[in-house]
């Protein structure tokens, strides 16, 4: 069952704001993919650092999707914080 991109975006926004309001979802990079795994590709930025990431469809449709997404966005935040900062 494919999740709609708009539904994924809404779920992303709900959880991203709870993890860190400095995280920014790049809506232009959100797209549903089926290969090699079903899920949603999305762009995420923290300051000047950015990455194209993947969220498995199973995480988006599971009953505990909020916990799953929070865990993944916390990991993404740690990843983005690892980039050198240019202030």
ABEGO torsion letter per residue (X at the ends): XBBBAAAAAAAAAAAAAAABAABBBBAAABBBBAOABBEBBBBBBBEABBBBBBBBAAAAABAAAAAAAAAAAAAAAAAAAABBBBX
